Amino acid sequence: MFVEKCLVALTACRRYATESDINFFYKYVVPTARKPIISNALTLLFFFTTTSTFAQYQLSGTVKGKQDSVAVKGCIIYLNDGKRQAVTDSLGRFSFTNLANGQYVLNTSSPDFKATTLTITLAGRDQSVNIFLASRQETLAEVTVTDKQSDFGFTRMRSVESMGIYEGKKSEVIIPEQLVANLSTNNARQIYARVAGLNIWENEGAGLQLSVGGRGLDPNRSSNFNVRQNGYDISADALGYPESYYTPPIEAVGRIQIVRGAASLQYGTQFGGLLNFVMKKPVADRKFELTARQTIGSFGFYNAFTSASGTVGKLSYYTFFQYKKGDGWRPNSHFTNYTAFADIDYHFSEKTTLGFDLTQMSYLAQQPGGLTDAMFREDPRQSNRERNWFKVNWTMPALHFDHKFNANNEFNLRVFGLYAYRYSLGFRPNRVASVDDNSERDLIKGDFQNYGAEARYLKRYSVAKQQAVLLVGSRYYHGYNHSVQGLGSTGKDADFNFISDANAISYDYQFPNRNVSAFAENIFYIGDKLSITPGVRFEYIKTTADGFYGTITRDLAGNIINSVSTTELRTNGRQFLLGGIGISYKPVAQLDIYGNLSQNYRSITFTDMRISNPSSVIDPNMQDEKGYSLDAGIRSTQTTLYNFDVSAFYLNYNNRIGEVQFYDANDRVLRRRGNIGQAVIMGIESYAEGDFLRLVNPSNPNLSGVLFANVALIHSTYKASEIAGVVGNQVEFVPNVNLKSGIRIGYKNLKASFQYTHLSNQFSDATNATEGGVSAVLGLIPAYTILDASLSYQFSRFRLEGSLNNLANTAYFTRRATGYPGPGILPSDGRGFYLTVQVKL
């Protein structure tokens, strides 16, 4: 009976007993069963002592962030002397097995969190622990980053995020879903209100195209930014024609990432930096979630947006469809827009993911044409063009592969393409006030076929017991554009066909280009407060213009007599290195003092190489733009109560490309596009935001009152130029004062916002011309002040949103167009009201 009881006890303890324990029991305990009980007791005591001594235990745990309790993935856990280590999975879990009783020391290592040490004692059983890590930028008193984003809808990039390095760089992140703004019309004035120094063109109220610039950069279709969606290019041609005719619907965007000129080393050579739209991610805890939004508004506006998302096993998806139409604030401004998107990801394991994106967008817009200064003063809503049309079709497939070898080594590959066209048709003489004579319209067709691949490798390692992060990458890009210009029909409809006359084509060019690049950046941490991030980028660019241009001769009746064509082949290949360095110093957990110096470069585009425009000529000796940008500032880390970033910048812009006005031999006023000279732009960009109601009454979490101010004070001048009368002038597209401020009051699920926008005078060309003349292409853009108000209320599965834009019904304009959709002054929309109903199932 004694032996049987021992066997039962041994079986119960089987998880702690080794094979040698079992053998010991049968060899020594069983044969002594008939000996005195005291002898048996001593034997059993020896047995259990031996079992306890040689038992194997497990030490496991979970690593989380101290501020937000979010699992920390990829954290290295060192055991004792470091010979054994474990890496946390996507849920922050780790484990060590086959451990004997005793004391163990755990040390953590993660690039975004401070190292910590924990001592654990194993005494006869498995043990599980929770380890909380302090961020390099936060302390426990600051609670959570996610609460901060929910309050303000505005934050910044972390030092290492999404296979990118942003330490020491000026960056902004907008979270549209947390804004109280007009999202259905992609209202850029409200969405980007907290980004200091942005200059936004507003010439159509539907949000079909985004035109943002800053620091003296031309806002035209955001062409001075490297514009991406989910990390891949979406512009017409990243080098040859970097204009963005497609803008993702903000209702589908999860985050908008902006990195200033310092992004030139990782993402390309644009002076403006990076503008990346990160689409919403699939919901992880549901197989199906449906969101439907319906919006109606002034001027016949209607928007229907529907998205579906979910995760089924290893497969996750997010997709949406948007239909948008409207009549526009001015006559002859009707538009229809369709956009569809699908993102499908398959998770082979926690380390490997393969995903596919597909975007399809098309729209047709009637364009009311431009106005002269006199016409704008008389009636900014008038239009004397009813035969002008614009059509765009954008198709973008993209494939992404992400693999994590281990906590220290990650790899990402993106393969992407673009198959698109943009057609413009209309009557656009140099004299804007001219009455349409119903002659053949000017037709321009551009077809784009681009593809590329970009690979990145991120490695975390140690140097003298200090963490370091290395990022290397390479890129290949093949761009192709076919541009044809000539005579279109005499009708009024959107007929994008050339007339049958053999002399109708006045311009036919192919613009192939190639780009090969490689880059490297490395963060070196010096202690817990200081980091230095040097970087370098190699670029090889080859652009080609191959085709012909001509002139058409007409008789007195307007009939075509003949056409003279000139063939042309221009090739430009070049290679160069760009360098930069960033510094970040965090004296306390709440502050980051940063600085960055980066070289910039912008290739001439194919419109710089050759274009046919009745009022413009091209300098055939035009050179690429070169220079550098410098940022230095101090900013807060993310908090739930306040946020600020005050910085100074200096931009040196050599060979700046622009336009100047001149008179030809027939005393016609024309524009010459070429290298203007050296431009220097410097200033202060400041942003501050605080929840003053929670500061004075922290005990009431249901009530908030957020006040923000965004002020950019900029000085610009041309330091050198070979063009007479330019040196000392102010640089175009630079308002000296750029102010956006506002307040948002919230109580529980009810939120209301009010915004004030003011920009001072700015010029549209390097000669600082103030009068637009008969073409109104060049001249002053007068100062303007705009007021906006928005409201939102969330209840159950429903949300109501309302927006009243341009409360004071101010008559203003932000752009003088040089070609389409002008030429001339393009007035911005007057007062308009919009109402949205959302339901989520």
PyMOL commands that set and color helices and strands:
alter all, ss='L'
color gray80, all
select helices_A, chain A and resi 2-12+19-32+37-54+140-142+145-152+176-178+188-191+220-222+250-252+261-267+373-378+606-609+692-696
alter helices_A, ss='H'
color red, helices_A
select strands_A, chain A and resi 57-65+76-79+84-87+93-99+102-109+117-122+127-133+154-155+160-161+164-165+171-174+198-200+212-214+226-229+232-233+253-259+274-279+289-297+301-312+315-326+335-347+352-366+389-406+409-426+442-463+466-487+505-526+530-554+560-585+591-602+616-618+625-636+642-663+669-691+703-720+737-747+750-759+762-763+780-781+784-795+798-805+813-817+824-827+832-840
alter strands_A, ss='S'
color yellow, strands_A
deselect
rebuild
show_as cartoon
